[in-house]
């Protein structure tokens, strides 16, 4: 169905928030960038190489940028791999244009969960305590997992803010424009979140350099078996697991307010599975309420709550092929729906999106929990 004609001062159909006359009205001269060229631009921007070490340590960089894992390969990824492969969420622009949505796709573990955000020296030195060693419930270990999560989020936000993405010319109409559907969320995310990420990064860098963890908090859940979904990411908690509002959505885009932020990791170590949520003490107002709601979930329902949360909040997740291939199609559809909910601009999860929907996805067998608040 053709799009109705918009007035010059009406909001543009693409969801940018701009008036039509300031956005797509004058892009009918055929000068828009071809899709293949845009895909190349995205690959270049999101594949740039530099070291995210704290500024004070920059002079020590080795110079050779590596494909740093956001989730340990030797323990976590190998635990869920099948014939050297795992599933991941494919969010590349080429895949989005081809499929029209995020999909679950198979990838070799050598290429999974990597980004070009550290030199070899700092990647080895920073994360040595959690690479190949059994997790020992220390604040330092929790911090290093969270620092990785922050760095991958920072890397993506900075990439989204790249001037080369701003220069991309758009298509002609919502019916034939493939690019706006997927570039607008990147653009909006970079504009609203990158300044906040800079602040978080400086705070975490200070902890990395000083090794003082007084302002760092974590909540750890231990499972008897390996998580079938590994993850590393960060987000602004808006609603808790009971549907209670934690932060006003308007505050998340207010340049004068720094929202509370959490970092989360699920991984396997020493014969057990772990899910960690971490935050800075200054963000405890929202984050503690989020954790309190998680504590109220019965042990036999915690796995499903975490899976709902991860598929709703994170693209940097890696999935056991054995579990996913044997999952009922209706359950796959539910999780894929969660993956794709916020892929269009101006969408926000409803307040009950984390509440128990009565679906049993998996059971990692809860063993214990630990609070690292002091």
C-alpha positions, 0 to 999 in steps of 0.5 A: 500500500503506497504511503499517504502524502505527508505535509512538509511539517509533519513528522517524517515517516522514517521515525527520525523525529525530524519534520518531513521537510528536514528529512526525506522530502528532498531526497528524491534526486536519486543520489542516495547511496547504493545498498552494497556501498552502505554495507561496506561502510558499516563493515568498515566503521564497526570493524575499526581497530584501536585499543580501549585501554585507559588513557593513562596506559595508552603509551604502553599499548603494543600497537597490534590490535587483536580480535578480543573475546567478550566471552571467554572462548576456552571455557564458556564458548567451548562448553556450548559449542557443537562441532566448533560452532555456536549460534549468535544473533546476526545483526549485520546490515547485510543480514538485516536487509536480506532477512528484514529482521535479526536472526539466529545464525551459526558461527565458528567459535574462533569468530564469535564474541570478538571485537577489535577493541584492544591491543594484544598487551592490554587484552592479555594483561587486563583479562588474565585473571578470568581467562582459563581460571576458575571463577572465585567470586571476587570483586575484581573478577566481576569487575573484569567481566563488567569492564568487557561488557562496558567496552563492547557497548562503548565500542558500538556506541562510538562506531554508531557515532562515526561521521561516515554513517551520518553521510549516508544518503537515504532512499526514496520512500518507506516502501523502497527504502531499506536503509532507514529501517536499520540505520536510524536506530544506530543513529538515534542510539549514538546521539542519545547514549554516547555521552553517557558511555564516555562518563561510564568509561572514565569511571571504570577506567579509574577502577581498572588503573587503581584496582579500588573496587569500593564503588563497584557492586555485583550480584552473582547467581551460580548454577549447577550446569552451563548456561545455554545462553552466554552473554556480555552486555549493558543496559539502562534498566527501565522496568524490573522483573515485576513490571515496576518502573525504575527510571523514567524513559524521558530521562534516558535521552535527557542530556542533563541526566546520567541514567543508571546503568547495569552490566551483565554476564553469563558464562561457564567456569570450573564446572558451574554456570554463572550470571552476574549483574554489576553496577556502580554504587552511584547507580544503586537507586535503580539497580538495587530495585532491579536486583531485589525483583530478581531475588523474589523469583523462585529458584526453578524460574530464575533460568527462564527469567534470565533468558527472557532478559537476555533475548530482550536486552542483548545482541551480544549473546551466544547460544548452544546449538543443541539447546536451540535446535531442540527448542519448540518452534513456538518458544523460538518464535517468542525469543525471536520476537523479543530479539526484534522488538526494538529494531524500529525507532520509537519503540520501548518495551512494555512494563511487563516485558520481563514478567513470567509468561509461564514458558519453560525455556531451560533449567540451569539448576540454581545453586546459590547467590552472592551479594558483593555490595561492600 
